Amino acid sequence: MTAADRQAFLKRQREMCLDRKAPFFMPSDGYCPYCGKDVVKREIEDGNDGRALVTGCPYCCKSYCE
């Protein structure tokens, strides 16, 4: 994954949140503050291009909503 892929994902995530009037829950840098793993990379691998709301870490399962 390139830096451009990461930025594109985060941009789509922010735009989707604005369009749906949803909070932007995920860490702004794309790394989980609890386990330190790359959430963006995992989301892309799982088929999310940034247009599905990310509310928690796919690795450690911690919620970003609380």
N, C-alpha and C positions, 0 to 999 in steps of 0.2 A: 504494500500500500504506500502510495506517495503522499507527500505533504499536501498536494493539490487535492487528492481524494479525501483526505481528512477535512480540509477546509470546505470542500463542496458538501460533504455530509453535514458538517456543523451548520453551514449556511442554509441548507434545505430544512434541517431540524428547526432552526430559528424561524424561518419563513412559515413552515407548517404550523408552528405554535402561534405565530401572529395571526395567520389566516383563520385558525380555529379558536382563537382567543383562549388558548391553553397555556399554562405555565411552562417555562423552559426548565425542566427538572434536571437534566443531565449536566455533569460538570462541563464548564465552558471550554476546557482544554481536551476533553474526551477521555481523560484518565480517571478511574474510580478513586475517590479520596479515601476509601476504606482499604482496598487491596492493592491499589496502584496499577492495575492492569488496564489495557487499552480497550475501552468500551467501543469506540468507533470501529476498530478493526474487527471485533467480534460481531458487531451488528451488521457490518457489510458482508462478512462471511456467512451470516445467517439470512441474508437476502434483504435486509433493511437498507434502503438507499438514503435514509434520512427523512422519509415521508411518513414514518410510523413513530409515534410518541415513545420515547425512551424514558422510563420512570424508575429504573433500577439497574444494578449491575448484573450482566449475564454470567459473571464468574462467581462472585461471592453472594449474590442474591440480596444484597442490601438495597433498601428502597431509598430513592432520592426525594421522595414525597414527604417524608417525616421530618 
